[in-house]
Amino acid sequence: MKFNEKIKEICNKYNKVALFVDMDGTIVEYKVYPEGFVTYESKELFAEAEPVKIIINKLEELNKIKNLDIYILSLSKSNIIKEEKLKWLKKYIPFIKEENYIIPIRENGDYDSDNRKYIKSKKMIEKLDIYDYVILLDDEHKILKTTQKELESNGEVFHISSALI
């Protein structure tokens, strides 16, 4: 079953659903940079990264579902990167409300290497008082596996490849 059809099916089954979408490697081209590369001089590279239009178009279609709220849930190593991500989101995904951006920052202690694979599931679980069911679209296997385990029957995870076919 195609990704958007599966999401619509889930929305027909539950009253209130949230879809959490990763950025790097999911809706924006992922580039590997050397450690310590991010500086004020290099920061524009993040704001100018290429959008993955096929996924953004699918999200725009899903955004029309009345009982579905879409969130951006992306980790950021620094405040510099967070600011660049916010610029990028406003440019390429204006249909998602800014209050639906969740961007934990490593530099601020929001996460570290020990809890990195858990932080997204924790942010999603915090929303289960509002939503009947939560969904994660991400490209990182460790995060997807951890999130599926943590959510139990309260949610589902999808690898980006599911949304590309």
C-alpha positions, 0 to 999 in steps of 0.5 A: 500500500502506498504511503499516503493511502496508508496514512489516510487509512490510519486517519480513518481509524483514529480520531486525532493523528499526528505525523512527525517528519524528520528533515535531513535525509527525509524532506531535505537533501542530506549532505555529510559534512566533516565534524566541526564544519558548522561555523557562521561562515558555512551556515548558509549551506543548510538553508540552501539545501535541496528539498526532496520535492516528491515527499514535500508534495505528499505532505502537502496532500496529507496536510488536507486531512482534517484529523491529521496534524503534521509536525517537523521533528528534527535534531540539530547539533547547534543553534546555528543549524536550527536557525538555518532549518527554520529558514529552510522550513519557512521557504519550502514547507510554508503549509506546516505551522511554525508551532509544529516545529520541534527541533531539539538542540544538542548544543543546548543539552536537549539531547546527547549521544546517549539519548539521541535515538530516544529523543524523538520517541519521547517528543512523540509520546509527550503528544499522546495526551492530544493524539490517539495515534502518532506516526514517524517518517524518518531515514535513520534505522536506529531511531525508527526501531527505537521509536517503534518499540517505545510507542508500542501500539500507540503509533507507527514508523515509516522509513523514507523509502516507504514514501518514495514508492 
